[in-house]
Amino acid sequence: MTGFSTDWLALREPFDQAARAAPIDPAFFAALKARVLDGGALAIVDLGCGTGANLREIAPRLGGRQHWRLVDHDARVLAALPDALAPWAAARGLQLRVDAGQPPVIDGPDGLHVEVTPHQADLVGALSALPLAGAHLVTASALLDLVSAPWLDALLQRCQAEDSAVWWALNVDDRIDWSPGDAEDARIHALFRAHQQHDKGFGPALGGAATAHATQRLAHPDWRVQTVQTDWQIDAHRGAAEAAMLYAMIDGIGAAASEQAPDEAEAVAQWQQRKRAQIGGLQLRVGHSDVLGWSGPSRLRRRAAG
């Protein structure tokens, strides 16, 4: 699996955070708490963890005792996790402990206690090698649109066999809206969407169909499913960080469109030039969705009885 640069992850994180302010069904959190014995820790596996943004978002919302297994293929990223977590912990008034030779531990108010175990693994390899055994929650951010349908189906089978809840965040869903618009937006976006379906190492990528596919596969009488719109909203009027993100989106969408249709590279370049000329007054909404799934009380009762 090809990784993303830490610069890109840092650039997108504020937009991810704002997008994920949407409410989550309280039944999801209640179901997770019901899985943990008194005094035990909630076991969470984060696939493709990057710099730990998913932990920073989810851990405070879960509260209590937690054990996170952060999985990434890049050993350098995993080694840098304490440095990535330190500013966040300090800003939230949390205590981050990193003892020599030990994984990081985060403590906070109201009994928050998070143990972090980095785990190096390439997600493209055999799913059986991923440390999902005993997981109460399997989570990932910006992953589903990169993977293939067979890969996602196999992951879902493992999660449901473990009775692991899932929270897969920030999956692109093909909605891209510029203001002001351009006559070539639809054509450029079509090329971009086609490029997103290229093989990222998992087989042909689901791209914008990922949310619908995951939701359909999670549908089961014993399971509950929630989808939440978590769109990026980027507005150059709000400052330099927003403008920087707009430039990155113009560059990224244009590069993918040109790669998809090299004979249209000149038209794409002209589209990029027009967008850059409008940057001071430009707004962009990029559609994303979170997908959550968890087993209901009836399944838990049957497992307990069995």
SERO-4910 file (N, C-alpha, C, O; in steps of 0.05 Angstrom, whole numbers):
BEGIN
 pado doro    nc1    nc2    nc3   cac1   cac2   cac3    cc1    cc2    cc3    oc1    oc2    oc3
  Met    A     17    -24      0      0      0      0     18     25      0     36     27     16
  Thr    A     13     43    -18     28     68    -19     18     87      3     -6     91      5
  Gly    A     36     98     18     29    116     40     25    145     30     30    152      7
  Phe    A     16    162     49     13    190     44     34    205     60     42    197     81
  Ser    A     43    228     49     64    243     63     53    255     89     29    260     91
  Thr    A     71    258    108     63    270    133     54    299    129     37    309    144
  Asp    A     65    313    109     56    340    103     27    341     95     12    358    104
  Trp    A     19    322     78     -9    320     69    -27    313     93    -49    324     96
  Leu    A    -18    294    110    -35    287    133    -39    310    151    -60    314    162
  Ala    A    -18    326    155    -20    350    173    -38    371    160    -53    384    174
  Leu    A    -37    374    134    -53    394    120    -83    387    122    -99    405    126
  Arg    A    -89    362    120   -117    354    119   -130    351    147   -154    352    150
  Glu    A   -113    348    168   -125    341    194   -145    361    204   -165    353    215
  Pro    A   -140    388    202   -160    407    212   -187    404    198   -208    408    210
  Phe    A   -187    397    172   -211    393    157   -225    367    165   -250    366    166
  Asp    A   -209    347    171   -220    322    181   -234    327    208   -256    317    213
  Gln    A   -220    342    225   -231    346    252   -258    361    250   -277    354    264
  Ala    A   -259    382    234   -284    397    231   -306    380    219   -329    381    228
  Ala    A   -299    363    200   -319    345    187   -330    325    207   -354    318    205
  Arg    A   -314    316    226   -323    295    244   -337    305    269   -340    290    288
  Ala    A   -346    329    268   -362    340    290   -391    330    290   -406    334    309
  Ala    A   -399    317    268   -426    306    265   -431    286    287   -413    271    295
  Pro    A   -456    285    298   -462    267    320   -463    238    312   -471    231    290
  Ile    A   -454    221    331   -455    192    327   -477    181    345   -481    190    367
  Asp    A   -491    160    335   -512    148    350   -502    139    378   -483    124    379
  Pro    A   -514    148    400   -505    140    427   -505    110    431   -490     99    447
  Ala    A   -522     96    416   -524     67    418   -497     54    410   -490     32    420
  Phe    A   -482     67    393   -456     56    385   -437     55    409   -424     35    414
  Phe    A   -435     78    423   -418     79    447   -427     60    469   -411     47    482
  Ala    A   -454     58    472   -465     40    492   -458     11    486   -451     -4    504
  Ala    A   -459      4    460   -453    -23    452   -424    -30    458   -417    -52    465
  Leu    A   -406    -11    453   -378    -16    459   -373    -20    489   -359    -38    497
  Lys    A   -385     -3    505   -381     -5    534   -392    -32    544   -381    -44    563
  Ala    A   -413    -42    531   -425    -68    540   -406    -91    534   -410   -113    546
  Arg    A   -387    -88    517   -368   -109    510   -345   -113    530   -332   -133    530
  Val    A   -341    -93    547   -318    -92    565   -326   -100    593   -344    -88    604
  Leu    A   -312   -119    604   -317   -127    632   -307   -104    651   -290    -88    644
  Asp    A   -319   -104    675   -311    -83    694   -281    -83    698   -268   -103    704
  Gly    A   -270    -59    695   -241    -56    699   -224    -62    675   -200    -58    675
  Gly    A   -237    -73    654   -222    -80    630   -219    -56    611   -230    -34    616
  Ala    A   -203    -60    590   -198    -39    571   -211    -45    544   -212    -68    536
  Leu    A   -221    -25    532   -233    -28    505   -210    -32    485   -191    -16    484
  Ala    A   -211    -54    470   -190    -61    451   -197    -50    423   -217    -57    412
  Ile    A   -179    -33    413   -184    -19    387   -161    -24    369   -138    -21    377
  Val    A   -167    -30    344   -146    -33    323   -151    -11    302   -173     -9    291
  Asp    A   -131      4    296   -133     26    277   -115     19    253    -91     17    255
  Leu    A   -128     14    230   -114      5    206   -105     28    190   -120     47    184
  Gly    A    -79     28    182    -68     50    167    -68     76    184    -78     96    176
  Cys    A    -56     74    208    -59     95    228    -45    121    221    -54    142    231
  Gly    A    -25    120    204    -11    145    198      1    158    223     14    145    238
  Thr    A     -5    183    227      6    198    249    -12    197    274     -8    212    293
  Gly    A    -32    179    274    -49    176    297    -73    194    299    -84    198    321
  Ala    A    -81    206    276   -103    225    277   -129    212    286   -145    225    299
  Asn    A   -133    187    279   -158    173    286   -159    169    317   -180    173    329
  Leu    A   -137    162    328   -136    160    358   -142    187    371   -158    188    390
  Arg    A   -130    208    360   -134    234    372   -164    243    370   -174    257    388
  Glu    A   -177    234    350   -206    241    347   -223    223    364   -242    233    377
  Ile    A   -218    197    365   -237    178    376   -233    173    406   -252    171    421
  Ala    A   -207    172    415   -202    164    442   -216    181    463   -228    170    482
  Pro    A   -216    208    461   -230    224    481   -261    220    480   -274    222    501
  Arg    A   -271    213    457   -300    208    455   -308    181    468   -331    178    477
  Leu    A   -290    162    468   -296    137    480   -292    137    510   -309    126    525
  Gly    A   -271    151    520   -266    153    548   -258    126    560   -258    106    547
  Gly    A   -252    127    586   -245    103    601   -219     90    593   -201    104    582
  Arg    A   -216     65    599   -191     50    593   -192     39    565   -212     27    556
  Gln    A   -171     44    550   -169     35    522   -142     24    516   -122     33    527
  His    A   -141      5    498   -115     -5    487   -117     -4    457   -133    -18    444
  Trp    A   -101     13    445   -100     17    416    -77      2    404    -54      5    413
  Arg    A    -83    -13    383    -62    -25    366    -62     -9    340    -80    -10    324
  Leu    A    -41      7    337    -39     25    314    -23     11    292      1      5    295
  Val    A    -36      5    269    -24    -11    248    -17      6    224    -34     21    214
  Asp    A      8      5    216     17     19    192     40      4    180     54    -11    194
  His    A     44      7    154     66     -7    140     92      8    144    113     -4    139
  Asp    A     92     33    152    115     50    152    127     51    180    115     64    198
  Ala    A    150     39    184    162     38    211    170     66    220    170     71    244
  Arg    A    177     83    202    185    111    210    162    126    221    164    141    240
  Val    A    139    122    209    114    136    219    107    126    246    101    141    264
  Leu    A    109     99    250    103     88    276    123     98    298    115    103    320
  Ala    A    148    100    291    168    109    310    163    139    318    171    147    340
  Ala    A    151    154    300    146    182    305    120    188    319    113    211    324
  Leu    A    105    167    326     79    171    339     81    187    365     64    205    369
  Pro    A    100    182    383    101    198    407    103    228    401     90    244    414
  Asp    A    120    235    381    122    263    374     97    274    362     90    298    366
  Ala    A     82    258    347     57    267    335     35    270    356     17    287    354
  Leu    A     36    253    377     15    254    398     21    276    419      2    286    431
  Ala    A     46    284    422     53    303    444     38    329    442     27    338    463
  Pro    A     38    344    419     24    370    419     -6    367    424    -17    384    438
  Trp    A    -18    346    414    -47    342    419    -52    337    448    -70    349    460
  Ala    A    -36    320    461    -39    315    489    -36    340    506    -52    345    524
  Ala    A    -16    356    500    -11    380    515    -34    400    511    -43    413    531
  Ala    A    -45    402    487    -67    421    482    -92    413    496   -108    430    503
  Arg    A    -96    387    501   -120    377    514   -116    374    545   -134    365    559
  Gly    A    -92    380    554    -87    376    583    -84    347    591    -90    340    613
  Leu    A    -75    330    572    -71    302    577    -42    297    584    -25    312    576
  Gln    A    -37    275    598     -9    268    604     -1    245    586    -13    224    586
  Leu    A     21    250    571     32    230    553     58    220    566     77    236    570
  Arg    A     59    194    571     83    182    582     96    164    561     83    147    549
  Val    A    122    168    557    137    151    538    162    141    553    182    155    552
  Asp    A    160    118    565    183    107    580    201     92    560    191     81    540
  Ala    A    226     91    566    245     78    548    237     49    543    233     33    561
  Gly    A    235     42    517    229     15    510    200      7    513    193    -16    509
  Gln    A    183     26    521    155     21    526    137     37    507    145     59    499
  Pro    A    114     27    500     96     42    483     84     65    498     84     65    523
  Pro    A     74     86    484     63    109    497     38    103    513     23     84    507
  Val    A     34    118    534     10    116    551     -1    145    554     14    163    560
  Ile    A    -27    148    552    -40    174    554    -60    172    577    -77    154    578
  Asp    A    -58    191    596    -77    193    618    -91    220    617    -79    240    610
  Gly    A   -117    219    625   -132    244    626   -154    243    646   -156    224    662
  Pro    A   -171    263    646   -192    265    666   -213    244    662   -215    231    641
  Asp    A   -229    239    683   -252    221    682   -243    192    675   -258    177    662
  Gly    A   -220    185    684   -211    157    681   -200    150    654   -196    127    648
  Leu    A   -195    170    637   -183    164    611   -155    152    614   -138    165    626
  His    A   -151    129    603   -125    116    604   -122    100    578   -136     81    573
  Val    A   -103    109    561   -100     98    534    -71     87    532    -52    101    534
  Glu    A    -70     61    527    -44     48    521    -42     44    491    -61     36    478
  Val    A    -19     51    480    -15     51    451      6     31    443     29     32    453
  Thr    A      0     12    426     19     -8    416     22     -5    386      3    -12    371
  Pro    A     45      5    376     49      6    347     52    -23    336     64    -40    349
  His    A     42    -27    312     44    -54    299     50    -49    270     33    -39    255
  Gln    A     73    -58    261     80    -54    232     69    -77    216     75   -101    222
  Ala    A     53    -71    196     42    -91    178     32    -77    153     22    -54    154
  Asp    A     36    -90    130     26    -79    105     -3    -90    101     -7   -114    100
  Leu    A    -22    -71     99    -50    -80     97    -55    -95     71    -75   -110     70
  Val    A    -38    -92     52    -42   -106     26    -38   -136     30    -49   -152     15
  Gly    A    -22   -144     50    -16   -172     54    -40   -187     65    -63   -177     65
  Ala    A    -35   -211     74    -57   -228     84    -71   -215    108    -58   -207    127
  Leu    A    -98   -214    106   -113   -203    128   -109   -219    154   -112   -209    176
  Ser    A   -103   -245    150   -100   -262    174    -77   -253    191    -75   -260    214
  Ala    A    -58   -237    179    -35   -228    195    -41   -203    211    -25   -195    227
  Leu    A    -64   -190    206    -70   -166    220    -80   -173    249    -93   -193    252
  Pro    A    -72   -156    268    -78   -163    297   -107   -156    305   -111   -138    321
  Leu    A   -126   -170    293   -154   -164    298   -167   -181    320   -189   -175    329
  Ala    A   -153   -202    329   -164   -220    349   -170   -205    374   -153   -190    385
  Gly    A   -194   -208    384   -202   -195    409   -209   -166    407   -215   -153    428
  Ala    A   -209   -155    383   -215   -126    380   -245   -121    385   -262   -134    374
  His    A   -251   -101    402   -278    -92    405   -286    -72    383   -309    -71    376
  Leu    A   -266    -58    372   -271    -38    351   -248    -39    331   -225    -39    339
  Val    A   -255    -41    306   -235    -38    284   -242    -13    269   -264     -9    258
  Thr    A   -222      5    268   -227     31    257   -206     37    236   -184     25    235
  Ala    A   -212     57    219   -193     66    199   -203     93    190   -227    100    192
  Ser    A   -185    109    178   -193    135    168   -182    138    140   -159    132    134
  Ala    A   -200    146    121   -193    151     93   -180    126     81   -160    128     66
  Leu    A   -192    103     87   -181     78     76   -199     64     57   -190     54     36
  Leu    A   -225     63     62   -243     45     47   -243     52     17   -245     34      1
  Asp    A   -241     77     10   -241     84    -19   -216     76    -33   -216     76    -58
  Leu    A   -196     67    -19   -171     58    -31   -171     28    -37   -155     19    -53
  Val    A   -188     13    -23   -186    -16    -24   -206    -27    -44   -224    -12    -54
  Ser    A   -204    -52    -50   -221    -66    -69   -245    -78    -55   -245    -81    -30
  Ala    A   -266    -85    -70   -289    -97    -58   -282   -124    -45   -291   -129    -22
  Pro    A   -267   -142    -58   -260   -167    -45   -244   -163    -19   -248   -178      0
  Trp    A   -226   -144    -19   -210   -139      5   -228   -130     28   -226   -139     51
  Leu    A   -246   -111     22   -264   -101     42   -283   -123     52   -289   -124     76
  Asp    A   -293   -139     34   -310   -161     42   -296   -180     61   -308   -189     81
  Ala    A   -271   -186     56   -255   -204     73   -251   -191    101   -252   -204    121
  Leu    A   -246   -165    101   -243   -151    126   -269   -152    142   -268   -157    166
  Leu    A   -291   -147    129   -316   -148    143   -322   -176    154   -332   -178    177
  Gln    A   -315   -196    140   -319   -223    150   -303   -228    176   -313   -240    195
  Arg    A   -278   -218    176   -262   -221    200   -273   -205    223   -274   -215    246
  Cys    A   -282   -181    218   -294   -164    239   -319   -177    251   -323   -177    275
  Gln    A   -336   -187    233   -361   -199    243   -355   -225    257   -370   -232    276
  Ala    A   -335   -240    249   -328   -264    263   -318   -258    291   -323   -274    309
  Glu    A   -304   -236    294   -294   -227    321   -315   -212    336   -311   -205    359
  Asp    A   -338   -206    323   -359   -189    334   -347   -161    341   -354   -149    362
  Ser    A   -329   -152    324   -317   -125    327   -334   -104    314   -342   -107    291
  Ala    A   -341    -84    329   -354    -61    317   -334    -47    298   -310    -51    300
  Val    A   -345    -32    279   -328    -18    260   -335     12    259   -358     20    262
  Trp    A   -315     28    256   -319     57    251   -298     65    230   -274     69    236
  Trp    A   -308     67    205   -290     74    183   -297    102    174   -318    107    163
  Ala    A   -278    120    178   -283    148    175   -273    160    149   -254    149    137
  Leu    A   -286    181    141   -276    199    120   -270    185     93   -249    187     82
  Asn    A   -290    170     84   -289    157     58   -300    175     37   -323    184     40
  Val    A   -285    181     16   -296    198     -5   -320    186    -18   -321    161    -21
  Asp    A   -339    202    -26   -364    191    -38   -372    205    -64   -395    206    -72
  Asp    A   -352    217    -78   -355    227   -105   -368    255   -107   -371    265   -129
  Arg    A   -376    267    -84   -388    293    -85   -365    314    -83   -350    315    -64
  Ile    A   -363    331   -104   -344    353   -104   -358    377   -115   -368    377   -138
  Asp    A   -360    399   -100   -375    423   -108   -358    448   -103   -350    454    -80
  Trp    A   -352    462   -125   -337    487   -124   -356    510   -125   -377    509   -138
  Ser    A   -348    532   -111   -363    557   -114   -342    580   -115   -327    583    -96
  Pro    A   -341    594   -138   -357    591   -162   -349    566   -178   -327    556   -175
  Gly    A   -368    557   -193   -363    533   -210   -350    541   -236   -346    564   -243
  Asp    A   -343    520   -251   -329    523   -277   -343    504   -297   -352    483   -289
  Ala    A   -344    512   -322   -357    496   -342   -344    469   -345   -357    450   -354
  Glu    A   -319    466   -338   -304    441   -341   -304    424   -315   -291    403   -315
  Asp    A   -317    434   -294   -316    419   -269   -325    390   -272   -311    372   -263
  Ala    A   -347    386   -285   -359    359   -287   -339    340   -302   -336    317   -294
  Arg    A   -328    350   -323   -309    333   -339   -284    327   -322   -275    304   -322
  Ile    A   -273    347   -309   -249    342   -293   -255    323   -270   -239    305   -264
  His    A   -278    326   -258   -285    309   -236   -289    280   -245   -282    261   -231
  Ala    A   -301    276   -269   -304    249   -279   -278    235   -283   -275    212   -277
  Leu    A   -258    250   -294   -231    238   -297   -219    232   -270   -206    211   -266
  Phe    A   -222    250   -251   -212    246   -224   -224    221   -211   -210    205   -199
  Arg    A   -250    218   -213   -264    195   -201   -254    169   -214   -250    149   -200
  Ala    A   -250    170   -240   -240    146   -254   -212    139   -244   -205    115   -241
  His    A   -196    159   -239   -168    155   -229   -169    143   -201   -152    127   -194
  Gln    A   -188    151   -185   -190    141   -158   -195    111   -157   -190     98   -136
  Gln    A   -205    100   -178   -211     71   -179   -187     54   -188   -190     30   -190
  His    A   -164     67   -193   -140     52   -200   -132     34   -176   -139     40   -153
  Asp    A   -118     13   -182   -108     -5   -161    -88      8   -144    -67     18   -153
  Lys    A    -93      9   -117    -75     20    -98    -59     -2    -84    -46      3    -63
  Gly    A    -60    -26    -95    -46    -48    -83    -66    -70    -73    -57    -92    -68
  Phe    A    -91    -63    -70   -112    -81    -60   -129    -93    -82   -147   -109    -77
  Gly    A   -124    -85   -107   -142    -91   -129   -156    -65   -137   -152    -45   -124
  Pro    A   -174    -66   -158   -188    -42   -166   -202    -28   -143   -218    -41   -129
  Ala    A   -196     -3   -139   -205     12   -115   -235     18   -117   -246     23   -139
  Leu    A   -248     17    -94   -277     24    -93   -282     53    -99   -303     60   -109
  Gly    A   -263     70    -92   -267     99    -96   -293    108    -82   -298    101    -59
  Gly    A   -308    125    -96   -332    136    -85   -354    117    -79   -374    124    -66
  Ala    A   -352     92    -87   -372     71    -81   -367     57    -55   -383     40    -47
  Ala    A   -346     65    -40   -338     50    -16   -360     51      5   -366     31     18
  Thr    A   -371     74     10   -391     77     32   -415     59     26   -424     45     44
  Ala    A   -426     61      2   -449     45     -5   -443     15     -3   -460     -1      6
  His    A   -419      7    -12   -412    -21    -11   -410    -31     18   -421    -52     24
  Ala    A   -397    -16     35   -393    -24     62   -420    -25     76   -426    -43     92
  Thr    A   -437     -5     71   -464     -5     84   -480    -29     76   -494    -41     93
  Gln    A   -479    -36     51   -494    -59     41   -484    -85     54   -500   -102     62
  Arg    A   -458    -88     56   -446   -112     66   -451   -115     97   -452   -137    107
  Leu    A   -453    -92    110   -457    -93    139   -487    -99    146   -493   -107    169
  Ala    A   -504    -96    127   -533   -100    132   -538   -129    141   -532   -148    126
  His    A   -548   -132    165   -553   -159    177   -573   -155    199   -572   -134    213
  Pro    A   -592   -173    203   -612   -170    224   -601   -164    251   -613   -151    267
  Asp    A   -577   -175    257   -565   -172    284   -547   -148    286   -536   -142    307
  Trp    A   -544   -133    264   -525   -110    264   -540    -84    259   -560    -83    246
  Arg    A   -529    -63    271   -539    -36    266   -518    -21    250   -494    -25    255
  Val    A   -527     -4    232   -508     10    215   -516     40    215   -540     47    214
  Gln    A   -496     57    216   -500     86    213   -481     97    193   -457     90    194
  Thr    A   -490    114    176   -472    130    159   -476    159    166   -498    169    170
  Val    A   -454    174    166   -454    202    174   -438    218    153   -416    211    146
  Gln    A   -450    239    143   -436    256    125   -415    272    140   -420    285    160
  Thr    A   -390    270    130   -367    283    143   -352    299    121   -328    294    117
  Asp    A   -365    317    109   -354    332     86   -333    352     95   -334    364    116
  Trp    A   -312    354     78   -294    377     81   -308    402     70   -321    401     49
  Gln    A   -305    424     84   -315    449     75   -292    469     76   -282    476     97
  Ile    A   -282    477     52   -258    493     50   -265    520     38   -278    522     17
  Asp    A   -257    541     52   -265    568     45   -241    587     47   -231    591     69
  Ala    A   -232    597     25   -208    614     25   -212    639     42   -192    651     51
  His    A   -237    648     46   -241    671     62   -232    667     91   -227    687    105
  Arg    A   -229    642    100   -223    637    128   -193    638    134   -185    635    157
  Gly    A   -176    641    114   -148    644    120   -129    628    103   -137    614     84
  Ala    A   -103    629    111    -82    618     94    -83    587     93    -77    575     73
  Ala    A    -91    574    116    -92    545    116   -113    535     96   -109    515     83
  Glu    A   -135    550     94   -156    542     75   -146    545     46   -151    528     29
  Ala    A   -133    568     41   -122    572     14   -102    551      7   -101    541    -16
  Ala    A    -85    543     26    -65    522     21    -79    496     14    -69    482     -4
  Met    A   -100    490     27   -115    465     21   -128    467     -6   -128    447    -21
  Leu    A   -138    490    -13   -150    493    -40   -129    490    -62   -134    476    -82
  Tyr    A   -106    501    -58    -84    497    -78    -77    467    -80    -73    457   -102
  Ala    A    -76    454    -57    -69    425    -57    -91    409    -72    -84    391    -87
  Met    A   -116    417    -68   -138    402    -82   -137    408   -112   -142    390   -128
  Ile    A   -132    432   -120   -130    439   -148   -107    423   -161   -110    412   -182
  Asp    A    -84    423   -147    -61    408   -158    -67    378   -159    -62    366   -180
  Gly    A    -79    367   -138    -83    338   -137   -104    329   -156   -100    309   -170
  Ile    A   -126    343   -157   -148    335   -176   -138    337   -205   -143    320   -221
  Gly    A   -124    359   -210   -114    363   -237    -93    342   -245    -94    332   -268
  Ala    A    -75    336   -227    -54    316   -233    -67    289   -239    -59    275   -258
  Ala    A    -87    281   -223   -100    255   -228   -116    256   -254   -115    236   -269
  Ala    A   -129    278   -260   -144    280   -285   -126    278   -309   -132    264   -329
  Ser    A   -103    291   -308    -84    290   -330    -72    262   -334    -67    253   -356
  Glu    A    -67    249   -311    -56    222   -313    -77    203   -325    -71    184   -339
  Gln    A   -103    208   -318   -124    191   -329   -128    195   -359   -134    176   -373
  Ala    A   -125    220   -368   -129    226   -396   -107    245   -406   -111    269   -407
  Pro    A    -84    234   -412    -61    251   -420    -67    269   -443    -56    291   -445
  Asp    A    -85    261   -461    -91    278   -484   -107    302   -477   -111    321   -493
  Glu    A   -117    303   -452   -132    327   -443   -116    343   -423   -127    360   -409
  Ala    A    -90    339   -421    -73    352   -402    -74    383   -405    -73    397   -385
  Glu    A    -75    392   -429    -76    421   -433   -102    433   -423   -102    454   -410
  Ala    A   -124    420   -428   -150    430   -418   -150    429   -387   -162    447   -374
  Val    A   -138    408   -376   -137    407   -347   -120    429   -335   -127    442   -315
  Ala    A    -97    435   -348    -80    456   -339    -94    483   -340    -91    500   -322
  Gln    A   -110    488   -361   -125    512   -362   -146    514   -340   -151    536   -329
  Trp    A   -159    492   -334   -178    491   -312   -164    498   -285   -174    513   -269
  Gln    A   -140    486   -281   -125    492   -257   -118    522   -256   -120    535   -234
  Gln    A   -110    533   -278   -103    561   -279   -127    579   -271   -124    598   -257
  Arg    A   -150    572   -281   -174    588   -275   -181    585   -245   -188    605   -232
  Lys    A   -178    562   -234   -184    558   -205   -164    574   -188   -172    587   -169
  Arg    A   -139    573   -195   -119    587   -180   -124    618   -181   -119    632   -161
  Ala    A   -133    627   -204   -138    656   -206   -162    665   -189   -164    688   -182
  Gln    A   -179    646   -181   -202    652   -164   -197    647   -134   -216    648   -118
  Ile    A   -173    640   -127   -168    628   -101   -178    645    -78   -187    634    -58
  Gly    A   -176    671    -80   -184    689    -58   -213    687    -51   -221    692    -28
  Gly    A   -230    679    -70   -259    677    -65   -270    649    -69   -294    646    -73
  Leu    A   -252    629    -69   -260    602    -76   -270    586    -51   -259    588    -29
  Gln    A   -290    570    -56   -300    552    -35   -302    524    -48   -307    521    -72
  Leu    A   -299    503    -31   -300    476    -41   -312    458    -19   -304    459      4
  Arg    A   -331    442    -27   -341    420    -10   -333    394    -22   -338    388    -46
  Val    A   -320    377     -6   -311    350    -15   -327    330      1   -323    329     26
  Gly    A   -344    314    -12   -361    295      3   -345    272     15   -330    259      1
  His    A   -350    267     40   -340    244     54   -362    232     72   -381    246     78
  Ser    A   -359    207     79   -378    194     97   -363    176    116   -343    163    109
  Asp    A   -373    175    141   -365    155    160   -385    132    160   -409    136    156
  Val    A   -375    108    163   -392     84    164   -386     71    191   -363     64    198
  Leu    A   -408     66    207   -406     52    232   -424     28    232   -446     29    222
  Gly    A   -414      6    244   -430    -18    246   -425    -32    273   -402    -33    282
  Trp    A   -445    -42    285   -442    -56    311   -465    -76    315   -487    -71    305
  Ser    A   -459    -97    329   -480   -117    334   -498   -107    356   -490    -94    375
  Gly    A   -524   -114    353   -544   -105    372   -546   -123    396   -532   -143    398
  Pro    A   -563   -116    415   -566   -131    440   -573   -161    436   -564   -178    451
  Ser    A   -590   -166    415   -598   -194    411   -574   -212    405   -573   -235    415
  Arg    A   -555   -203    389   -531   -219    383   -514   -222    408   -504   -244    413
  Leu    A   -511   -201    424   -495   -203    448   -507   -223    467   -493   -239    480
  Arg    A   -534   -223    470   -547   -242    488   -542   -271    478   -537   -288    495
  Arg    A   -544   -275    452   -539   -302    442   -511   -311    446   -506   -335    453
  Arg    A   -491   -293    442   -463   -300    447   -458   -306    476   -444   -325    483
  Ala    A   -471   -291    494   -468   -296    523   -480   -323    531   -468   -337    547
  Ala    A   -503   -329    519   -516   -354    525   -501   -378    514   -501   -400    526
  Gly    A   -487   -374    491   -472   -396    479   -447   -402    494   -432   -420    486
***
